[in-house]
């Protein structure tokens, strides 16, 4: 392999990697922009709507916690049965 071929391959690889990284950066930028807009729209909600949204989130967290508790209790029950 000649030095010229080595550098051509190296620069070709760098060019491809730069293009791929640009696509990743572009996608991350779009995601950050969309998240920022979502936060702005949520911040503009009326206090009553914001309270309703927060209550729905709390209800979901409570339901998740209850499901985890039930799963843990089931594991405890199975562990005791195996003894």
C-alpha positions, 0 to 999 in steps of 0.5 A, spaced: 500 500 500 502 506 498 502 512 502 498 516 497 493 510 497 493 510 505 491 517 506 486 517 500 483 512 504 484 515 511 481 522 508 475 518 505 473 515 512 474 521 515 469 524 510 464 519 511 464 519 519 463 527 519 457 526 514 454 520 519 456 525 525 453 531 522 446 527 521 447 525 529 448 532 531 442 534 526 437 529 529 439 531 536 438 538 535 431 537 532 430 533 538 432 539 543 428 544 539 422 540 539 423 539 547 424 546 548 418 548 544 414 543 548 416 546 555 414 553 552 407 550 550 406 547 557 409 553 561 403 557 557 398 553 560 393 556 565 394 554 572 388 550 572 390 546 566 397 545 569 394 542 575 390 537 571 396 535 568 400 534 574 395 530 577 395 526 571 402 525 572 402 523 580 396 518 578 401 515 573 406 515 578 402 512 584 399 506 579 406 505 577 408 504 585 403 500 586 404 495 580 412 495 583 409 493 590 405 488 588 410 485 583 415 485 589 410 482 594 409 476 589 416 475 589 416 475 597 411 470 596 414 465 591 421 466 595 417 464 602 414 458 598 421 455 596 424 455 603 
